[in-house]
Amino acid sequence: MYEACTLVRVFIENVFIGVECGDYESLFFDEVFNDALGRALRLGRKLLHLERSPERIVRHVCFEPDRDPDSPVNHAWGTTAASFIEELDYDVRAKRGQWKTIPNRFADRVRNAGTIEFAQVDNGTRRTVRGEVTVKLFGFHGIVERMIASEIEKSYASTTKFTTEWLAKR
């Protein structure tokens, strides 16, 4: 039996100055950009599925982050690399997508899901990410949930920095 889980919420909002919403959206789904982002952030990114229509974009990507072999997380995982699949179903007209991640370990006990939205603002494009992290793991769920939420926030901070630099070069 697993201890009842708690819920950790994630809220991330960034504005990308000087880029129209449609241009940011195109960049967000551009594979050249995403490959460069994956390499820069050492995410081990592999596109599994991409489906585009005028109404929606469905993208599934597997990430196998490059971790420090001496980190406590790697000791806990053993010899198997930790990875996850991110599934995104994006409504082009609403400029809003539903996302979830599926870890390669404990997929039945860890749930990360939320939304991502793009909106035109006076000076650029606002990206808003909302998420919920729940873990069913006896005695450790709160610690693991906060750790996952922290990793999501760090990843978006790094992504924002990379994107801002990418846009400045163009």
C-alpha positions in Angstrom: 0.0 0.0 0.0 1.2 3.5 -0.9 0.9 6.5 1.3 -1.7 9.1 0.1 0.0 11.5 -2.2 0.0 15.3 -2.0 0.0 17.7 -4.9 2.7 20.2 -5.9 1.7 22.9 -8.3 4.1 24.5 -10.8 3.5 28.0 -12.3 6.0 29.5 -14.7 5.5 32.6 -16.8 8.0 34.3 -19.1 7.8 37.0 -21.7 9.9 36.8 -24.8 10.5 40.4 -25.9 10.2 41.5 -29.5 8.8 38.3 -30.9 5.2 37.9 -32.2 3.2 35.1 -30.7 2.9 33.2 -34.0 6.7 33.5 -34.5 7.3 32.2 -31.0 4.9 29.3 -31.6 6.7 28.4 -34.8 10.0 28.4 -32.9 8.6 26.3 -30.1 7.7 23.5 -32.6 10.8 23.9 -34.8 12.9 20.8 -34.8 16.2 22.6 -35.6 15.6 24.8 -32.6 14.6 21.9 -30.3 17.6 19.8 -31.3 19.9 22.7 -30.5 18.1 23.3 -27.2 18.3 19.6 -26.3 22.1 19.6 -27.0 22.6 22.8 -25.0 20.7 21.5 -22.0 22.1 18.0 -22.3 18.7 16.5 -22.4 19.3 13.6 -24.7 16.2 14.5 -26.8 14.7 12.1 -29.4 11.5 13.0 -31.3 9.1 10.0 -31.2 6.0 11.4 -32.9 5.0 14.6 -34.6 1.6 15.2 -36.1 0.6 18.6 -37.5 -2.8 19.8 -38.8 -4.3 23.3 -39.0 -6.1 22.7 -35.7 -3.5 20.9 -33.6 0.0 19.7 -33.1 0.8 16.5 -31.3 4.4 15.9 -30.2 5.9 13.1 -28.2 9.6 13.4 -27.2 11.8 11.1 -25.2 14.3 12.8 -22.9 17.2 11.1 -21.3 19.0 13.8 -19.3 22.7 13.6 -18.9 23.2 13.4 -15.1 26.3 13.5 -12.9 27.1 9.8 -12.2 28.0 10.6 -8.6 24.7 12.4 -7.8 22.4 10.9 -5.2 19.7 10.5 -7.9 21.9 8.4 -10.1 22.9 6.2 -7.1 19.2 5.6 -6.4 18.4 4.7 -10.0 21.3 2.3 -10.3 22.7 1.5 -13.8 19.5 2.2 -15.7 19.4 5.8 -17.1 16.4 7.8 -16.0 14.3 9.1 -18.9 10.8 10.3 -19.6 8.5 10.9 -22.5 6.8 14.3 -22.8 3.5 14.2 -24.6 2.0 17.5 -25.8 -1.4 18.0 -27.5 -1.5 21.6 -28.7 -4.6 23.4 -29.9 -3.3 25.8 -32.6 -6.3 28.1 -32.5 -6.4 28.5 -28.7 -2.6 28.6 -28.5 -2.9 26.2 -25.6 -1.6 22.7 -25.1 -2.1 19.9 -22.6 1.2 18.2 -21.6 2.1 15.2 -19.5 5.4 13.4 -18.8 5.7 9.6 -18.4 8.8 8.5 -16.6 10.6 5.2 -17.5 10.5 4.2 -13.8 7.5 4.3 -11.4 5.2 5.4 -14.2 2.3 4.1 -12.1 3.3 6.2 -9.1 4.5 9.5 -10.7 2.2 11.9 -12.5 3.3 15.3 -14.0 0.7 17.1 -16.2 -0.4 20.5 -17.0 -0.9 23.2 -19.7 1.2 25.5 -21.7 -0.2 28.7 -23.3 1.1 31.4 -25.6 -0.3 34.9 -25.6 0.6 38.1 -27.5 1.4 41.0 -25.1 2.5 44.5 -25.9 6.2 43.9 -26.0 6.3 40.2 -27.1 4.9 36.8 -26.3 4.0 35.5 -22.9 4.5 31.8 -22.3 2.6 30.4 -19.3 3.2 26.9 -17.9 1.0 25.3 -15.3 1.5 21.9 -13.9 0.7 19.5 -11.1 3.1 16.9 -9.8 1.8 13.9 -7.8 3.8 11.0 -6.4 2.5 7.9 -4.7 5.6 6.6 -2.9 5.4 5.6 0.8 7.2 8.0 3.0 8.9 10.0 0.3 6.2 11.4 -1.9 6.4 15.0 -0.7 10.2 15.1 -1.2 10.0 13.6 -4.6 7.2 15.9 -5.7 9.2 19.0 -4.7 12.3 17.6 -6.4 10.4 17.0 -9.6 8.7 20.5 -9.5 12.1 22.0 -8.9 13.6 20.2 -11.9 10.7 21.4 -14.1 11.3 25.0 -12.9 15.0 24.8 -13.6 14.5 23.3 -17.0 12.1 26.1 -18.0 14.6 28.7 -16.6 17.4 27.2 -18.8 15.0 26.9 -21.8 14.1 30.6 -21.3 17.7 31.7 -21.2 18.6 29.6 -24.3 15.5 30.9 -26.2 16.3 34.5 -25.4 19.9 34.0 -26.6 18.6 32.2 -29.8 16.2 35.0 -30.6 18.9 37.7 -30.0 21.1 36.0 -32.6 18.4 36.2 -35.3 
